[in-house]
Amino acid sequence: MKSFFYLLLAMFLTPILTISAQSTHSYIGTDGCGMCHKTEKQGSQLSIWQNSKHSKAYETLKTEKANQIAKEKGFNTLAVETPECLKCHASGYNVDASLIGKKFKVEDGVQCETCHGAGSDYKDMKVMKDKELSIKNGLVVHDKLDTFCTGCHNSESPTFVEINIEEAWQKIKHSSPKN
């Protein structure tokens, strides 16, 4: 009986703890980030992303080839509806709706907040000017790109092609000029 009680308690608390662990930071979308990160003075991050394969990642899931791969992997849903595909091709598909801002679009694929965390609490200029404060407010900064990037760029992907992370980073590097 005691075990049953603990099982029920765990079943009740797990979703609550999971939602709170997701954070209270909400997603603002690429347009929200791009407002400040589009100028040459800021490093042209928006256009670098727009011209990258990351910005087209969701679109690749809408192809017949992607649907065929999903089917071959045993999924009964279209690739664009399959969480195992979306996990590396989109942001926000599995986030509580209350954490999604009005301008956020899952269709933007692998976007700013995929790598840098939900931006609602670090988007303000006064916060962004202070890196430590930005990080305290949800900004994610990756010190080990190889570890982070291989979360998606790995042999689990049915279309995996081995890449040199450092070379790939040079193609999408988007630091601010002052960094």
C-alpha positions as MATLAB code, in Angstrom:
seq = 'MKSFFYLLLAMFLTPILTISAQSTHSYIGTDGCGMCHKTEKQGSQLSIWQNSKHSKAYETLKTEKANQIAKEKGFNTLAVETPECLKCHASGYNVDASLIGKKFKVEDGVQCETCHGAGSDYKDMKVMKDKELSIKNGLVVHDKLDTFCTGCHNSESPTFVEINIEEAWQKIKHSSPKN';
ca = [
       0.000    0.000    0.000;
       2.849    2.335    0.892;
       4.488    1.639   -2.500;
       1.232    2.421   -4.271;
       0.995    5.756   -2.442;
       4.545    6.701   -3.475;
       3.820    5.671   -7.051;
       0.717    7.886   -7.146;
       2.642   10.734   -5.562;
       5.417   10.396   -8.138;
       2.890   10.259  -10.987;
       1.271   13.438   -9.702;
       4.469   15.370   -8.961;
       6.508   14.409  -12.029;
       4.505   16.527  -14.519;
       4.508   19.474  -12.133;
       8.244   19.227  -11.554;
       8.878   18.769  -15.284;
       6.917   21.889  -16.177;
       8.672   23.949  -13.521;
      12.039   22.577  -14.660;
      11.278   23.784  -18.192;
      11.650   27.212  -16.712;
       9.498   30.258  -16.703;
      11.474   31.724  -19.583;
       9.299   31.900  -22.656;
      10.201   31.733  -26.319;
      10.050   34.977  -28.279;
      10.969   33.696  -31.742;
      13.543   34.582  -34.329;
      11.859   37.877  -35.189;
      12.194   38.964  -31.561;
      15.884   38.095  -31.476;
      16.522   39.457  -34.948;
      15.304   42.926  -34.039;
      18.630   43.607  -32.341;
      20.839   41.015  -34.010;
      20.478   41.987  -37.643;
      22.857   44.897  -38.118;
      26.454   44.598  -39.240;
      27.458   46.449  -36.064;
      25.900   43.623  -34.036;
      27.481   40.916  -36.183;
      24.637   40.242  -38.661;
      23.563   37.169  -36.693;
      20.058   37.144  -38.187;
      21.250   36.947  -41.799;
      23.883   34.355  -40.896;
      21.113   32.191  -39.461;
      18.744   32.893  -42.379;
      21.408   31.707  -44.820;
      22.167   28.551  -42.831;
      20.724   25.064  -43.089;
      19.468   25.467  -39.522;
      16.841   27.956  -40.670;
      15.571   25.369  -43.190;
      15.669   22.371  -40.838;
      11.900   22.257  -40.289;
      11.251   22.580  -44.021;
      13.252   19.410  -44.692;
      10.727   17.490  -42.596;
       7.946   18.479  -45.015;
       9.495   16.521  -47.881;
       8.539   13.113  -49.231;
      12.083   11.941  -48.508;
      11.661   12.831  -44.817;
       8.294   11.072  -44.685;
       9.828    7.977  -46.255;
      12.649    7.985  -43.685;
      10.117    8.336  -40.849;
       8.128    5.431  -42.265;
      11.268    3.281  -42.625;
      12.102    4.040  -38.985;
       8.695    2.643  -38.005;
       6.807    5.876  -37.370;
       3.174    6.172  -38.424;
       3.186    9.956  -38.550;
       4.548   12.401  -41.080;
       8.121   13.455  -40.321;
       6.927   16.975  -39.498;
       4.665   15.483  -36.805;
       7.166   12.994  -35.375;
       8.827   14.073  -32.100;
      11.899   11.959  -32.854;
      12.415   14.052  -36.011;
      11.354   17.382  -34.536;
      13.830   17.116  -31.660;
      16.643   18.097  -34.029;
      14.707   20.044  -36.649;
      12.642   22.483  -34.590;
      12.266   24.346  -31.330;
       9.187   24.718  -29.209;
       7.258   21.739  -30.574;
       7.220   20.119  -27.119;
       7.023   23.207  -24.909;
       4.010   24.136  -22.833;
       1.899   26.584  -24.862;
       2.079   29.154  -22.052;
       5.825   29.465  -22.751;
       5.398   30.262  -26.439;
       5.286   33.937  -27.390;
       2.931   35.335  -30.033;
       5.695   35.727  -32.622;
       7.374   32.363  -32.048;
       7.091   29.911  -34.948;
       8.101   26.267  -34.728;
       8.432   26.458  -38.510;
      11.563   28.587  -38.083;
      13.432   25.343  -37.441;
      16.678   25.358  -35.519;
      16.636   28.945  -34.418;
      18.245   31.320  -31.937;
      16.493   29.902  -28.906;
      17.254   26.303  -29.875;
      20.856   26.933  -28.933;
      20.663   29.978  -26.674;
      17.586   29.205  -24.573;
      14.191   30.883  -24.355;
      14.787   34.616  -24.663;
      11.963   36.375  -22.864;
      14.013   37.228  -19.804;
      17.300   38.171  -21.429;
      16.037   39.994  -24.543;
      16.049   43.477  -23.027;
      18.988   45.629  -24.073;
      20.084   46.415  -20.512;
      20.216   42.693  -19.738;
      21.947   41.759  -23.004;
      24.680   44.320  -22.386;
      25.676   42.365  -19.268;
      26.674   38.814  -20.214;
      26.523   37.530  -16.639;
      23.044   39.016  -16.159;
      21.945   37.557  -19.490;
      23.064   34.109  -18.400;
      21.249   34.509  -15.071;
      18.133   35.340  -17.094;
      18.270   32.253  -19.302;
      20.877   32.893  -22.001;
      22.730   29.691  -22.775;
      26.350   30.025  -23.861;
      28.089   26.885  -25.073;
      31.705   26.417  -24.104;
      31.924   22.976  -25.690;
      30.415   23.176  -29.151;
      31.312   19.604  -30.013;
      29.311   18.299  -27.065;
      26.306   20.513  -27.787;
      26.209   20.141  -31.564;
      26.571   16.373  -31.498;
      23.291   16.255  -29.600;
      21.733   16.357  -33.081;
      24.645   15.858  -35.439;
      25.231   12.219  -34.522;
      24.818    8.703  -35.890;
      21.304    8.443  -34.432;
      20.180   10.626  -37.338;
      19.159    8.529  -40.345;
      20.816   11.069  -42.662;
      23.962   11.483  -40.560;
      27.059   12.664  -42.337;
      30.083   13.097  -40.110;
      31.141   16.731  -39.817;
      34.055   18.549  -38.338;
      32.326   20.685  -35.697;
      35.014   23.384  -35.762;
      34.780   23.723  -39.562;
      30.983   23.721  -39.420;
      31.061   26.387  -36.696;
      33.153   28.651  -38.908;
      30.285   28.614  -41.449;
      27.660   29.710  -38.921;
      29.744   31.608  -36.380;
      27.777   34.648  -35.278;
      29.512   36.403  -32.437;
      29.056   40.078  -31.793;
      32.037   42.076  -33.105;
      32.999   43.060  -29.552;
      33.159   39.371  -28.480;
];
